[in-house]
Structures are given as structure tokens and as C-alpha cells.
């Protein structure tokens, strides 16, 4: 996903996403490729899975259909 995809999906401006994406990148949970897209890493998947196990309900995301 690129930054615009995140903006559209989450409904927040890029200024609200920049720190979070920086943090995830520095923690090696996501990586940014040469074309500017973000990809989840193995470490990111493991974190997401461990967080999902602790939730009593599935995480619900509002999805945007373009």
C-alpha cells in the first residue's frame, strides 16, 4: 500500500499517518520499497497475530470501495 491508500482506507490525512508509519518501519514491522509502497514484514505479521489472539472480537475496519 502507498501513503494515499492508507489515507483513503483509514480516512485520516497523511500528517496523522507519518509518525505511525515511521515507527512501524523503524521497528521492522513494515518495509518501504523503492516505489514508495509499504509492505508488512514477517515481524509485522507475528505482531498482528499475537495482538489478534488477545482480542475478544475481530477487528473491524471500514473499507472504502473506489
N, C-alpha and C positions, 0 to 999 in steps of 0.2 A: 504494500500500500504506500501511497505517497502522502505528503502532508495534507493536500487538498482532499484526498479520500477520507482521512481521519476527521477533517473539519466537517465534511458533509455527513459522515456517519454519526458523529457524536454531537453535531450541532453547536460546536464552540469554535471561536476564532483561533487562528494558529498561535497567537500570543499565549493562549491558555494551554497549548499543547507542547510548546517548545521545551520547557523545563522537564516535563514528564518524559518526552522522547529522549532528551539528553541523558536523563537519569537511567532510563532503560538501556540506552546504548552503552553508557559507561559501566553499567552493571553486567554487561554482556547478555542481556535478556533479549535484545533486538540488535540487528546489524543494519547499517545503511549501505546500500550498494552505490556504485558509480553513477547509476541513472537516477539516484535520489529516492529510491523506494526503500521501505523498511520491511525487514523480514524477521520473523521470530526465530530465535535460536533454540537449540536443544535445552539450554539452561532456562530459557523463557517458557518453553513447553512444560518442563518439570515444575517450575514455579506455578504456572497456571493450573496444572493438575493438582498440586498439593493444596492450592487455595480452594479449588472446586470441591475437594474431599471434605473441607471444613464447613462448607455452606449447607444449610438445611434445605434451601430451594435453589434451583438452577438460576444462573444469572440471566436476566432478560435485557436484551439490547433493543433499542428502537432502530429498525433498519429503514434506510432510505432507498426507495426504488427510483432510479433515474430514467 
